[in-house]
Amino acid sequence: MAAPLVLGTGAERTAKAVTQDLVVLAGKVYRQVKAPLVKDGRPVLTKSGRQRFTKVLEPIDVELHVNPVSAGLGVAAAGVAALAGWVAWNGVSIPSPLGGSITLLGGIKDSPLGTWITGEIRRRRLPPAAKSVEELVNTPLSEPLLQTDTVFLQTGRSECEDLLIKYNGASRSNLALASRYRAEAKALGCGWAQ
């Protein structure tokens, strides 16, 4: 019985000591615990003599205090994290007296990983929107409408494979363009377009 009294007085002192809170959020959270099953003051046993247990929800009081110090620490931590991210991406270099700059720490931007990340971002951007659907449908296929068209033609694939890849890429963003690729593949006699 002494422990709850000690905890209670400590909690009261803490509540009185913190007077500059901007916001105090209080609530209860319940957690599931395994407790021994007791009947008439005696533990309930199984047939083999082991003690039986039951699951009980135990309440936990939770309080969230927001004061100027914690808010300031949060802002400072966010600033440090942003600065660390910027340094990791760009690296650190200082100007040289002889011209140019001296790189102290290379960034991810200049590494193969950075090149891959920026390439993926550029690749996943949608193509520029056409003025009208008629203009898009009437544009000949020899003009590359997507940035990826020229890449597909340089890889040595057959025309049917090129059109299938273009069709799959366009079907997510531009249905009119996808139907044009399918019609051209059907005219060539590609099996996937039949």
C-alpha positions in Angstrom: 0.0 0.0 0.0 2.9 2.3 0.5 3.9 2.4 -3.2 0.6 4.0 -4.5 0.9 6.7 -1.8 4.5 7.5 -2.8 3.6 7.6 -6.5 0.5 9.8 -5.8 2.5 12.4 -3.9 5.2 12.5 -6.5 2.7 13.0 -9.3 1.1 15.9 -7.3 4.5 17.6 -6.9 5.3 17.2 -10.6 1.9 18.7 -11.6 2.5 21.7 -9.3 6.1 22.2 -10.5 5.1 22.4 -14.2 3.2 25.7 -14.4 4.3 27.1 -17.8 2.5 24.5 -20.0 0.8 25.9 -23.1 -1.3 22.8 -23.6 -2.0 19.8 -21.4 -3.7 16.7 -23.0 -4.8 14.0 -20.6 -6.3 10.6 -21.3 -6.4 6.9 -20.6 -4.8 4.1 -22.6 -5.7 0.5 -21.9 -3.1 -2.3 -22.3 -3.8 -6.0 -22.2 -2.0 -7.9 -19.5 -2.0 -11.5 -18.4 -3.3 -11.9 -14.9 -3.8 -15.1 -12.7 -7.4 -16.2 -12.5 -8.6 -16.2 -8.8 -11.9 -17.4 -7.4 -12.8 -17.0 -3.8 -9.2 -15.8 -3.0 -7.6 -19.0 -4.3 -5.9 -19.4 -7.7 -7.8 -21.5 -10.2 -5.8 -24.5 -11.4 -6.0 -26.6 -14.6 -6.5 -30.4 -14.4 -2.7 -30.8 -14.6 -2.2 -28.5 -11.6 -1.0 -25.4 -13.5 -2.3 -21.9 -12.7 -4.9 -20.5 -15.1 -4.5 -17.0 -16.5 -6.9 -14.5 -18.0 -6.4 -11.3 -20.1 -7.2 -8.1 -18.3 -7.3 -4.5 -19.6 -5.1 -2.3 -17.4 -5.7 1.5 -17.5 -2.7 3.8 -17.9 -3.1 7.5 -17.4 -1.3 9.5 -20.1 -0.6 13.2 -20.0 1.1 15.3 -22.8 2.5 18.6 -21.7 3.6 21.2 -24.3 5.6 24.1 -23.0 7.8 26.7 -24.6 11.0 24.8 -23.9 9.7 21.6 -25.6 8.3 23.5 -28.6 11.7 25.3 -29.0 13.6 22.0 -28.8 11.3 20.6 -31.4 11.9 23.5 -33.8 15.6 23.2 -33.2 15.6 19.5 -33.9 13.7 20.0 -37.1 16.2 22.6 -38.2 19.1 20.4 -37.5 17.5 17.5 -39.4 16.8 19.8 -42.4 20.4 21.0 -42.4 21.8 17.4 -42.1 19.6 16.4 -45.1 20.7 19.3 -47.1 24.4 18.6 -46.4 23.9 14.9 -47.1 22.3 15.7 -50.5 24.6 18.5 -51.6 27.8 17.9 -49.8 30.2 20.5 -48.4 32.7 22.4 -50.5 34.6 25.6 -49.9 35.9 28.1 -52.5 39.6 27.7 -53.3 41.9 30.8 -53.5 43.2 29.4 -56.8 39.8 29.2 -58.4 37.1 26.5 -58.3 36.2 24.8 -55.0 37.5 22.2 -52.7 35.1 19.4 -51.8 35.3 18.4 -48.2 32.3 16.0 -48.3 30.7 14.7 -51.5 26.9 14.7 -51.5 24.5 12.1 -52.7 23.5 14.3 -55.6 26.9 13.7 -57.3 26.9 9.9 -56.7 25.4 7.1 -58.8 22.6 6.8 -56.3 21.7 10.5 -56.7 21.8 10.2 -60.5 19.4 7.3 -60.3 17.1 9.1 -57.9 16.9 12.3 -60.1 16.5 10.1 -63.2 13.5 8.2 -61.6 11.9 11.5 -60.6 12.2 12.9 -64.1 11.0 9.6 -65.7 7.9 9.4 -63.5 6.7 12.9 -64.4 3.7 12.9 -66.6 4.1 14.2 -70.2 2.9 17.7 -70.9 -0.8 17.9 -71.5 -2.0 18.3 -75.1 -4.3 21.1 -76.1 -7.0 18.7 -77.1 -7.7 15.0 -77.6 -8.0 15.5 -81.4 -4.5 17.1 -81.5 -3.1 14.1 -79.6 -4.8 11.5 -81.8 -3.8 13.2 -85.0 -0.2 13.6 -84.1 1.9 11.1 -86.1 3.7 8.4 -84.1 7.1 9.4 -85.6 7.1 12.4 -83.3 8.1 11.4 -79.8 5.2 12.3 -77.4 6.8 10.9 -74.3 10.5 11.3 -73.3 10.8 7.5 -73.2 9.9 6.9 -76.9 13.4 7.6 -78.1 14.9 5.3 -75.4 12.7 2.3 -76.5 13.7 2.7 -80.2 17.4 2.6 -79.3 17.4 -0.7 -77.3 17.2 -3.1 -80.3 13.8 -4.5 -79.5 11.3 -5.4 -82.2 8.6 -3.0 -83.1 5.9 -5.1 -81.4 7.9 -5.1 -78.1 8.4 -1.3 -78.4 4.8 -0.7 -78.9 3.8 -2.9 -76.0 6.1 -1.1 -73.7 4.8 2.3 -74.9 1.3 1.0 -74.6 1.8 -0.1 -71.0 3.4 3.3 -70.1 0.7 5.3 -71.7 -2.2 3.3 -70.4 -1.6 4.7 -66.9 -1.7 8.4 -67.9 -3.0 8.9 -71.4 -5.7 6.5 -72.7 -5.9 8.2 -76.2 -2.2 7.7 -76.7 -2.5 4.1 -75.5 -5.3 3.4 -78.0 -3.1 4.8 -80.8 -0.2 2.4 -79.8 -2.6 -0.5 -79.7 -4.1 0.3 -83.2 -0.6 0.6 -84.7 0.4 -2.8 -83.1 -2.8 -4.4 -84.4 -1.9 -3.1 -87.9 1.6 -4.6 -87.7 0.0 -7.9 -86.6 1.4 -8.0 -83.1 0.0 -10.9 -81.0 -0.7 -8.8 -77.9 -2.9 -6.3 -79.7 -5.3 -8.8 -81.4 
